[in-house]
């Protein structure tokens, strides 16, 4: 698998974990409670999708691919820039799948009641 494909996958995984999974909310809440705080300021790069994608892609390119050229850094920047759009696309895919499963379940239920 080439470096660019790997970086795309790293960006998708990072976007899911930071922006969509709820993990960021959970660890921030646990940290806030552990420190006895009423609020917690943002902690980039750990709770910022763009920051996390940027650093995760750079780390992957350097450590796993041994490919930290201008092209790979620019691609990491592009992936980081597109994080918000990627999160929206992943959310739309999820909404579409849920809608399809709901329709199949409704159709199955109607057949079972006939």
C-alpha positions in Angstrom: 0.0 0.0 0.0 1.5 3.3 -1.0 2.1 6.2 1.4 -0.8 8.3 0.2 -3.3 5.6 0.6 -2.0 4.9 4.1 -2.2 8.6 5.0 -5.8 8.7 3.7 -6.7 5.8 5.9 -4.9 7.4 8.9 -6.9 10.6 8.3 -10.2 8.7 8.1 -9.5 6.8 11.3 -8.4 10.0 13.1 -11.4 11.9 11.9 -13.7 9.2 13.1 -12.0 8.9 16.6 -11.7 12.6 17.3 -14.8 14.1 15.6 -17.4 11.3 15.4 -17.0 8.5 17.9 -17.6 10.5 21.1 -14.2 9.4 22.5 -13.0 13.0 22.7 -16.1 14.0 24.8 -15.5 11.0 27.1 -11.9 11.5 27.8 -12.3 15.3 28.2 -15.1 14.7 30.7 -13.0 12.1 32.6 -10.0 14.4 32.7 -12.2 17.3 33.9 -13.6 15.3 36.7 -10.2 13.8 37.7 -8.8 17.3 37.9 -11.8 18.6 39.8 -12.5 21.3 37.2 -15.8 22.8 36.1 -14.5 23.4 32.6 -11.5 22.4 30.5 -10.0 24.6 27.8 -9.4 23.0 24.4 -6.3 20.8 24.3 -5.1 20.7 20.7 -4.0 18.4 19.1 -5.9 15.9 21.2 -9.4 17.3 20.8 -9.1 19.1 17.4 -9.8 17.0 14.3 -7.6 19.1 12.1 -4.7 19.1 14.5 -4.9 15.4 15.3 -5.1 14.6 11.6 -2.1 16.8 10.8 0.1 15.3 13.5 -1.1 11.7 13.0 -0.4 11.9 9.3 3.0 13.4 9.8 3.9 10.8 12.4 2.7 8.0 10.2 4.6 9.3 7.2 7.8 9.6 9.2 7.6 6.5 11.4 5.8 3.9 9.3 6.5 5.0 5.8 9.9 6.7 6.2 8.6 9.2 3.7 8.6 12.8 5.0 9.1 14.6 1.7 7.5 17.9 0.6 4.8 15.9 -1.3 3.7 13.9 1.7 3.7 16.9 4.0 1.5 18.7 1.5 -0.8 15.7 1.3 -1.0 15.6 5.1 -1.9 19.3 5.1 -4.6 18.7 2.5 -6.1 15.9 4.5 -6.0 18.0 7.6 -7.7 20.9 5.7 -10.5 18.5 4.6 -11.2 17.0 8.0 -14.4 18.9 8.6 -15.7 17.9 5.1 -14.6 14.3 5.7 -16.5 14.2 9.0 -19.6 15.5 7.3 -19.3 12.8 4.5 -18.8 10.1 7.1 -21.8 11.3 9.0 -23.9 11.3 5.8 -22.8 7.8 5.0 -23.9 6.7 8.5 -27.2 8.5 8.1 -27.8 6.8 4.8 -27.0 3.3 6.1 -29.3 3.8 9.1 -32.1 4.9 6.8 -31.6 1.8 4.6 -31.6 -0.5 7.6 -34.7 1.2 9.0 -36.5 0.7 5.7 -35.5 -3.0 5.5 -36.6 -3.5 9.1 -40.0 -1.8 8.4 -40.5 -3.9 5.3 -39.6 -7.1 7.2 -41.9 -6.2 10.1 -44.8 -5.5 7.7 -44.3 -8.9 6.0 -44.3 -10.6 9.4 -47.5 -9.0 10.5 -49.4 -10.1 7.3 
